[in-house]
Amino acid sequence: MKQPFCGWRCWLSASLWCFCGSLQGMFVTRNSRPNIVLFMADDLGMGDLCCYGNNSVSTPNIDRLASEGVRLTQHLAAASMCTPSRAAFLTGRYPVRSGMASSSNLNRDVVWLGGSGGLPPNETTFAKLLQHRGYRTGLIGKWHQGLSCASRDDHCYHPLNHGFDYFYGMPFELLSDCQGFHAPELHRQLRVRLWVSTVVLGLIPLLLLVPTCARWFLVPWPVILAFALLALVFFVSWFSSYGFTRRWNCVLMRDHEIIQQPVRLERLASLMLKEALAFIDRYKRGPFLLFISFLHVHTPLVTREKFVGHSKFGLYGDNVEEMDWMVGKVLEALDRERLANHTLVYFTSDNGGRLEAQDGSGQLGGWNGRYKGGRGMAGWEGGIRVPGIFRWPTVLEAGKVIDEPTSLMDIFPTLSYIGGGIPPLGRVIDGRNLMPLLEGRVSRSEHEFLFHYCGASLHTARWYQKDCATVWKVHFVTPKFSPEGAGACYGSEVCPCSGDVTYHDPPLLFDISRDPSESRPLNPDNEALFDSVVKKIEAAVRQHRGTLTPVPQQLSVFNTLWKPWLQPCCGTFPFCGCDRADNIVSAAW
């Protein structure tokens, strides 16, 4: 009797061992919390990577992620501008829900560190969810979600108030203004008008002196002085902000402390990389969330000397290749610490490439492949279709390609799922958990409708007709390219969302599944389903709008004005300036 019982026990033990071994990947997903590394580029075009068809720029490390993981081909930003897109990425919600969508053409991003708008503290980010689950969370690089509300040091919008334990980087973004010898980027056309207005006002008191000097008639001196004072006040009122953009906005911070003002760009990439590697080393026993928010590939394209002239695509290509090298160094650190199999790595961009970024030497912005439009251009694919790569060895199939509509907003519920976070109740989450799709447990995206805003205006909507795998897309409003016939708004800084735009009634309709370049608009004559598709999407738009509730507008005209009392300052305002980065880094290392 003992022998059969022993055999049965051995057989059961062996069976359980084999069964558990076969489900190891599933257990990694469900029962253990992986480390998470997120890479986000700034204004990287869909066509800027080799794994998405580029043959003029070398990106072996990002390509390695794609070959070892899952590559998404219909990955979509929730906005075509940095601030609203990143707000949606962090919260899983359309930016209009949190007030991070502007009704103004001028300020569609956070434009001043001394402004009073930002990602509201009552919004829940994926970092906050994972922090509550025991993750050590860090943000290295660009924030661009605001800083303070009512006083210079309240830092109500700071990353540390949104779930990050550690922050090192620029609370704003990289601008051409950050390099003193570059042409200004922030509100360039407005600044020209302000200079012209100042000159005109300054000429008035001089012209009033002419009649007195020519002895035609006497103009009272108080009148002349009043106009002179008016010109001076007008000049000081705008030059106190725009004249010091580099000092006010280009700031390097560690947690709440300013360590460099203005920032020295030549060493910034190296400092960021060192901080990222130090974070991995510090928390390698995990679990940790590391969000590396690149300043690449935004102008002024500051690139290490070893990469200058390295690519076939000029300075922009050099900058892309430097970013790829930084990705490689982080991947090497994960391999060295034997963390690769226990780490979910994700790479994306906040929006499409900026086509208007040019100078005499050529293109300074990205390439969006076959997709029409670019950064700031509402719902055209070139502005919102971005790279999306996931790698998680032992869990995700290597080399898999998914051609299903997905969104940056999906990262919030996806990380919540794998990290064991609990999303806030009573709040609309527009993203969907991607793990069933990435793992192959389902073959279709959960997104039936996606809505594409330009600022606070809904310009475009798409419908994924799952019974036939067709993706329909309607444009209610499109920007007017300038000059006429061009593919971007070269006559201005960025395409407007309202005013000088084209309203379509009936709307433009495209079948994105057959015409991803949006070159062949459909109409009732060449598409029998035109009317029914448009009605279906319009009904979905009405239903979507019914879910929106009024919220404070964070990018209102008042909130986006520069306010001296909110300006972060290292030293005594207005004499701000310091450089402690080298001392602090050497101490940390």
C-alpha atoms as one frame of an Amber mdcrd trajectory, in Angstrom:
protein
   0.000   0.000   0.000   2.849   2.391   0.670   4.413   2.135  -2.782   1.374
   3.267  -4.788   0.786   6.136  -2.361   4.390   7.293  -2.724   4.143   7.054
  -6.523   0.945   9.093  -6.478   2.612  11.773  -4.358   5.621  11.936  -6.667
   3.404  12.100  -9.719   1.332  14.912  -8.193   4.439  16.827  -7.153   5.974
  16.530 -10.600   2.728  17.550 -12.280   2.369  20.603 -10.108   5.987  21.559
 -10.758   5.497  21.311 -14.530   2.177  23.163 -14.356   3.662  25.992 -12.317
   6.643  26.168 -14.617   4.411  26.448 -17.657   2.550  29.345 -16.051   5.648
  31.180 -14.918   5.015  34.051 -17.339   1.470  34.413 -16.056   2.612  34.402
 -12.448   5.162  37.115 -13.217   2.321  39.240 -14.536  -0.173  38.583 -11.773
   1.718  37.797  -8.575   4.957  39.773  -8.742   5.319  43.475  -9.346   7.823
  44.153 -12.110  10.109  47.125 -12.298   8.926  49.676 -14.849  11.073  51.905
 -17.073   9.273  54.430 -19.274  11.043  56.363 -22.023   9.284  59.356 -23.580
  10.862  61.462 -26.323   9.878  65.081 -26.981   8.437  65.693 -30.481   9.881
  62.511 -32.007   8.279  61.703 -35.353   6.739  58.344 -36.176   9.212  57.953
 -39.021  12.366  58.801 -37.056  13.200  55.245 -35.952  14.635  52.380 -37.975
  12.085  49.945 -36.596   9.364  52.182 -38.067  10.966  52.395 -41.508  13.696
  55.049 -41.287  16.943  54.241 -43.100  18.795  57.533 -42.566  19.137  57.424
 -38.766  20.691  54.627 -36.715  18.678  53.608 -33.631  19.961  50.121 -32.711
  18.966  50.241 -29.044  15.361  51.282 -29.620  15.222  48.762 -32.475  16.428
  46.144 -30.009  13.456  46.933 -27.778  11.153  46.384 -30.745  12.796  43.089
 -31.761  12.681  41.796 -28.183   9.191  43.079 -27.460   5.930  44.272 -28.975
   5.688  47.132 -31.463   2.455  49.112 -31.868   1.698  50.709 -35.231  -1.467
  52.649 -34.294  -0.301  54.179 -31.020  -1.943  57.579 -30.550  -1.299  60.616
 -28.389  -4.339  62.273 -26.817  -3.116  65.681 -28.047  -0.613  66.980 -30.576
   1.080  69.325 -28.070   3.352  68.514 -25.127   1.495  69.664 -22.006  -1.977
  68.217 -22.746  -0.507  65.020 -24.214   1.615  64.372 -21.127  -1.292  65.181
 -18.803  -3.352  62.508 -20.568  -0.417  60.063 -20.436   0.007  60.532 -16.676
  -3.708  60.320 -15.789  -5.276  58.090 -18.456  -7.824  60.836 -19.176  -8.446
  63.248 -22.016  -6.749  66.543 -21.087 -10.055  68.406 -21.371 -11.265  66.468
 -18.289  -8.518  67.920 -16.081  -8.593  71.425 -17.556  -5.257  70.856 -19.311
  -6.638  71.797 -22.740  -6.437  75.424 -23.829  -9.162  77.449 -25.534  -6.493
  79.895 -26.722  -4.325  79.481 -29.806  -1.444  81.258 -28.094  -0.962  79.162
 -24.943  -1.692  75.509 -25.728   1.181  74.429 -23.456   2.381  75.644 -20.072
   4.484  78.609 -21.228   5.968  80.022 -17.995   7.372  78.420 -14.875   6.019
  81.546 -13.232   2.476  80.790 -14.406  -0.323  79.625 -12.127  -1.740  76.697
 -14.125  -0.755  73.040 -14.052  -1.885  69.456 -13.584  -4.387  69.725 -10.702
  -3.278  68.092  -7.427  -6.559  66.160  -7.267  -5.682  64.277 -10.461  -4.301
  60.779  -9.889  -1.220  59.789 -11.907   0.101  56.288 -12.471   3.084  57.284
 -10.323   0.784  58.014  -7.392  -1.019  54.673  -7.826   2.233  52.719  -7.845
   3.717  54.763  -5.014   0.806  53.624  -2.853   1.662  50.025  -3.808   5.217
  50.286  -2.520   7.015  51.348  -5.706   9.905  53.783  -5.519   9.106  56.286
  -8.232  11.436  58.649 -10.081  11.175  61.186 -12.885  14.314  62.189 -14.771
  14.038  64.933 -17.395  11.151  67.041 -18.622   8.002  67.730 -16.568   6.087
  70.612 -18.254   2.959  70.254 -16.091   3.276  73.473 -14.099   4.991  74.233
 -10.801   3.279  76.592  -8.324  -0.230  77.843  -7.593  -0.191  80.843  -5.269
   3.382  81.411  -4.061   6.874  80.842  -5.401   7.611  77.825  -3.206   4.249
  76.074  -2.827   5.106  73.724  -5.752   1.538  72.425  -5.849   2.003  70.997
  -9.369   5.503  69.640  -8.737   6.251  65.987  -9.648   6.708  65.177  -5.944
   3.074  66.177  -5.438   2.004  63.811  -8.203   3.416  60.535  -6.934   7.123
  60.785  -7.724   9.552  60.205  -4.870  12.423  61.755  -6.779  12.739  64.384
  -9.511  15.784  65.514 -11.412  15.426  67.623 -14.527  13.720  70.631 -16.039
  10.302  71.494 -14.638   9.672  73.237 -17.969  10.960  72.038 -21.353  13.905
  72.652 -23.618  13.523  75.722 -25.850  15.716  77.543 -28.318  15.480  80.407
 -25.816  17.620  78.291 -23.468  20.613  79.021 -25.693  21.315  82.730 -25.676
  22.544  82.971 -29.264  19.517  81.169 -30.802  16.487  82.912 -32.250  13.680
  83.050 -29.665  11.133  80.247 -29.842   8.547  81.202 -27.227   5.868  83.419
 -28.818   8.256  84.601 -31.518   5.661  86.469 -33.581   4.103  88.076 -30.521
   7.504  89.338 -29.408   8.080  90.949 -32.806   4.752  92.755 -32.467   5.635
  93.864 -28.948   8.960  95.288 -30.148   7.226  97.133 -32.990   4.604  98.520
 -30.593   7.338  99.651 -28.211   9.159 101.485 -30.986   5.934 103.176 -32.102
   5.097 104.266 -28.560   8.675 105.473 -28.062   8.468 107.604 -31.195   5.375
 109.468 -29.992   7.157 111.684 -27.396   9.930 112.331 -29.910   7.412 113.415
 -32.516   5.701 115.647 -29.978   9.000 117.478 -29.565   9.087 118.418 -33.260
   6.481 121.241 -33.091   8.254 122.758 -30.080  11.715 122.526 -31.657  10.424
 123.910 -34.966   8.584 126.688 -33.071   5.267 125.831 -34.735   3.390 125.493
 -31.456   4.189 124.455 -27.909   3.301 120.962 -26.700   3.091 120.907 -22.902
   5.939 119.030 -21.267   3.582 116.988 -19.036   1.980 115.548 -22.189   5.372
 114.579 -23.631   6.495 113.041 -20.333   3.208 111.144 -20.002   3.693 109.477
 -23.392   7.328 108.749 -22.592   6.270 107.148 -19.298   3.589 105.141 -21.113
   6.196 103.793 -23.555   8.548 102.914 -20.693   5.832 101.145 -18.665   4.697
  99.185 -21.726   8.266  98.087 -22.453   9.020  97.051 -18.871   5.698  95.184
 -18.573   6.540  92.740 -21.342  10.343  92.759 -21.385  10.508  91.761 -17.710
   9.232  88.336 -18.808  10.186  87.794 -22.440  13.529  89.538 -22.107  14.675
  86.965 -19.507  13.068  83.778 -20.843  16.317  81.831 -20.557  16.705  82.712
 -16.888  13.024  82.302 -15.952  12.178  79.047 -17.766  15.445  77.184 -18.295
  15.981  75.811 -14.794  17.442  72.530 -13.507  15.976  71.088 -10.302  16.613
  68.225  -7.931  13.394  67.529  -6.040  12.304  71.000  -4.814  15.728  72.614
  -5.051  16.970  74.668  -7.988  20.551  73.595  -8.674  21.196  75.482 -11.910
  19.628  78.707 -13.178  19.857  79.188 -16.099  20.640  75.640 -17.125  23.910
  74.795 -18.895  22.822  72.702 -21.827  26.140  71.206 -22.873  26.233  68.708
 -19.944  22.540  68.237 -19.367  22.171  64.916 -21.205  25.131  63.420 -19.318
  23.751  64.570 -15.968  20.336  63.087 -16.737  21.834  59.760 -17.760  23.946
  59.571 -14.590  20.867  60.272 -12.478  18.875  57.567 -14.255  21.600  54.971
 -13.766  22.015  55.996 -10.123  18.273  55.573  -9.551  18.374  52.013 -10.954
  21.363  51.156  -8.815  19.757  52.640  -5.701  16.444  50.797  -6.050  17.469
  47.676  -7.972  15.964  45.460  -5.314  12.659  46.952  -6.454  10.018  47.379
  -7.295  10.657  50.753  -8.921   9.112  52.999 -11.557  11.571  55.147 -13.519
  10.143  57.655 -15.993  12.914  58.999 -18.254  11.380  62.004 -19.981  13.903
  63.030 -22.616  14.634  66.620 -23.566  15.546  65.142 -26.944  14.591  65.823
 -29.743  13.354  69.349 -29.146  15.230  72.384 -30.404  17.903  73.647 -29.882
  19.123  70.048 -30.441  22.049  70.247 -28.042  24.151  67.163 -28.859  27.377
  65.727 -27.471  30.362  66.328 -29.727  30.847  62.597 -30.367  27.435  62.448
 -32.087  27.638  65.649 -34.146  27.853  64.682 -37.823  27.174  61.061 -36.872
  23.918  60.637 -38.826  22.812  61.147 -42.413  20.032  63.495 -41.335  21.918
  66.494 -39.978  21.776  67.800 -36.437  18.281  66.404 -35.843  19.437  62.892
 -36.761  22.494  63.320 -34.529  20.195  64.206 -31.632  18.020  61.137 -32.268
  21.116  58.912 -32.258  22.336  60.422 -28.978  18.954  59.666 -27.420  19.155
  56.093 -28.698  22.619  55.790 -27.101  21.146  56.917 -23.777  18.415  54.270
 -24.092  21.154  51.710 -24.672  23.024  52.721 -21.508  19.866  52.220 -19.425
  19.242  48.819 -21.022  22.849  47.853 -20.278  22.300  48.755 -16.624  19.203
  46.528 -16.486  21.177  43.668 -18.049  24.144  44.202 -15.719  21.914  44.056
 -12.651  19.997  41.075 -14.091  16.763  43.027 -14.011  15.754  42.729 -17.672
  13.395  39.764 -17.217  11.689  41.499 -14.312  11.312  44.913 -15.939   8.640
  46.256 -18.263  10.258  48.773 -20.638   8.156  51.153 -22.725   9.230  53.685
 -25.349   7.123  56.418 -26.959   6.922  60.112 -27.899   4.538  62.735 -26.540
   3.404  63.793 -30.042   4.530  63.847 -33.664   7.494  65.637 -35.172   7.519
  69.415 -35.468   7.548  70.239 -39.167   7.850  74.019 -38.712  11.190  73.713
 -36.909  13.601  74.820 -39.631  16.560  77.075 -40.208  18.850  77.925 -43.095
  20.705  74.633 -42.782  17.597  72.461 -43.056  15.000  70.641 -40.999  15.293
  70.853 -37.211  12.177  68.816 -36.506  11.160  65.216 -37.011   9.797  63.138
 -39.849   6.334  61.631 -39.543   6.700  59.081 -42.319   3.719  58.717 -44.607
   1.373  60.378 -42.132  -0.052  63.808 -42.869   0.686  66.788 -40.620   2.726
  67.034 -37.456   2.993  68.550 -33.996   0.193  70.969 -33.140  -1.963  69.976
 -36.119  -5.082  68.745 -34.365  -6.152  65.280 -35.546  -3.961  64.671 -38.580
  -2.121  61.380 -38.061   1.336  62.958 -38.244   0.685  64.945 -35.077  -0.757
  62.166 -32.929   0.543  58.813 -34.211   3.663  58.006 -32.194   6.009  55.065
 -31.596   4.834  52.545 -29.023   7.169  49.727 -27.939   6.779  47.358 -24.960
   9.404  44.868 -23.822   8.929  42.390 -20.984  10.896  39.166 -21.506   9.172
  35.916 -20.417   5.806  37.687 -20.554   5.521  39.402 -23.963   6.274  37.687
 -27.254   9.424  38.977 -28.944   9.046  40.600 -32.352   5.273  40.882 -32.208
   3.576  43.717 -34.151   0.082  44.952 -33.248  -1.880  47.046 -35.731  -4.753
  48.013 -33.421  -5.740  51.502 -32.189  -4.102  52.179 -28.830  -3.430  55.355
 -26.863  -0.897  56.948 -24.527  -3.822  57.094 -22.093  -3.677  53.291 -21.921
  -0.459  53.406 -19.902  -2.323  54.485 -16.750  -4.656  51.444 -16.534  -1.943
  49.107 -17.848   0.538  50.068 -15.116  -2.252  50.027 -12.553  -3.015  46.430
 -13.550   0.524  45.060 -13.474   1.495  47.028 -10.364  -1.611  46.182  -8.373
  -2.836  49.770  -8.153  -6.465  50.702  -7.607  -7.744  53.436  -9.965  -9.783
  56.191  -8.317 -13.487  55.475  -8.082 -16.070  57.824  -9.555 -13.666  59.168
 -12.165 -13.804  58.552 -15.909 -10.673  56.767 -17.152 -10.444  56.916 -20.935
  -7.474  54.547 -21.291  -7.726  50.764 -21.485  -5.548  48.037 -19.998  -3.261
  46.859 -22.808  -1.955  43.657 -21.185  -4.575  41.298 -22.698  -3.745  42.693
 -26.146   0.014  42.663 -25.594  -0.023  39.099 -24.241  -2.235  37.860 -27.066
  -5.170  36.898 -24.858  -7.372  39.121 -27.057  -6.863  40.138 -30.667  -8.818
  43.403 -30.765  -8.326  46.759 -29.081 -10.923  47.789 -26.521 -11.099  51.277
 -28.052 -14.165  51.632 -30.234 -14.037  55.433 -30.399 -11.145  57.834 -29.855
 -11.491  61.613 -29.859  -8.786  64.008 -30.978  -8.742  67.511 -29.538  -6.940
  70.624 -30.664  -6.716  72.555 -27.422 -10.223  72.428 -25.989 -11.857  71.996
 -29.429 -12.798  68.577 -30.727 -11.480  68.430 -34.291 -11.464  64.726 -35.116
 -12.913  61.387 -34.052 -12.162  57.807 -35.057 -14.303  54.697 -34.992 -12.820
  51.218 -34.903 -15.497  49.065 -36.542 -14.522  45.774 -34.988 -16.849  43.518
 -36.977 -14.791  44.291 -40.081 -11.547  45.733 -38.562 -12.073  49.049 -40.393
 -10.877  52.282 -38.800 -12.982  55.257 -39.865 -11.870  58.782 -39.122 -13.797
  62.039 -39.506 -12.399  65.579 -39.411 -14.885  68.238 -38.351 -12.189  70.929
 -38.372  -8.747  71.039 -40.010  -5.988  73.673 -39.861  -5.175  75.803 -42.884
  -1.642  75.094 -43.999   0.473  78.059 -45.019   1.635  78.841 -47.558  -1.260
  77.335 -49.478  -0.445  73.838 -50.662   2.213  73.270 -47.998   2.064  70.414
 -45.519   2.382  72.533 -42.370   1.805  76.034 -40.987   5.166  77.477 -41.996
   3.788  81.014 -41.842   3.239  80.761 -38.070   4.721  79.047 -35.036   2.028
  76.387 -34.867  -1.282  75.679 -36.594  -4.227  77.355 -34.808  -7.135  75.412
 -33.309  -9.777  78.051 -34.017 -10.221  81.187 -36.075  -8.217  80.676 -39.255
  -9.232  77.018 -39.687 -11.502  75.084 -42.062 -14.846  73.760 -40.811 -16.207
  70.759 -42.698 -19.944  70.107 -43.133 -20.281  67.290 -43.932 -17.042  66.263
 -42.233 -14.061  64.796 -44.045 -14.122  61.005 -43.867 -11.158  58.643 -44.279
 -10.716  54.895 -44.015  -7.453  54.842 -42.032  -7.128  51.070 -42.387  -6.796
  51.473 -46.183  -5.578  55.078 -46.395  -3.321  55.828 -43.401  -1.821  58.868
 -45.150  -5.297  60.485 -45.315  -4.860  61.344 -48.966  -8.224  60.100 -50.328
 -11.245  61.678 -48.609 -14.440  59.716 -48.993 -17.862  61.099 -49.928 -21.361
  59.737 -50.599 -20.453  59.177 -54.255 -17.491  56.861 -53.641 -18.442  55.366
 -50.258 -21.900  53.829 -49.775 -21.477  53.815 -45.983 -20.606  57.526 -45.769
 -23.851  58.729 -44.162 -24.188  55.830 -41.739 -20.555  56.085 -40.595 -20.780
  59.848 -40.043 -24.026  59.460 -38.071 -22.509  56.711 -35.927 -19.468  58.849
 -35.075 -21.537  61.983 -34.435 -23.698  59.995 -31.986 -20.529  58.819 -30.210
 -19.286  62.417 -30.008 -22.552  63.516 -28.373 -22.305  60.669 -25.874 -18.674
  61.540 -25.121 -19.493  65.202 -24.553 -22.173  64.120 -22.106 -19.449  62.651
 -19.889 -17.536  65.941 -19.605 -17.971  68.112 -16.526 -16.841  71.739 -16.067
 -13.413  72.091 -14.458 -11.048  75.044 -13.875  -9.156  75.888 -17.039  -5.486
  75.475 -16.173  -4.294  77.042 -19.433  -6.552  80.095 -19.321  -5.157  83.496
 -20.286  -4.732  84.480 -16.629  -3.078  81.210 -15.590  -0.599  81.327 -18.449
   0.554  84.892 -17.732   4.002  85.259 -16.179   3.704  86.279 -12.510   6.811
  87.574 -10.697   5.620  86.254  -7.333   5.455  82.702  -8.741   8.799  82.738
 -10.519  11.117  80.032  -9.101  14.376  81.649  -8.142  17.750  80.491  -6.892
  18.907  83.537  -4.952  17.097  86.808  -4.354  14.470  87.723  -6.939  14.970
  89.210  -9.523  18.717  88.495  -9.282  18.232  84.759  -9.769  21.102  82.506
 -10.655  23.195  79.629  -9.342  25.170  76.594 -10.473  25.425  73.810  -7.935
  24.884  70.866 -10.293  28.504  69.685 -10.376  28.922  69.744  -6.585  25.720
  67.835  -5.965  26.360  65.245  -8.662  29.915  64.596  -7.477  28.634  64.138
  -3.943  25.952  61.726  -5.153  28.504  59.728  -7.113
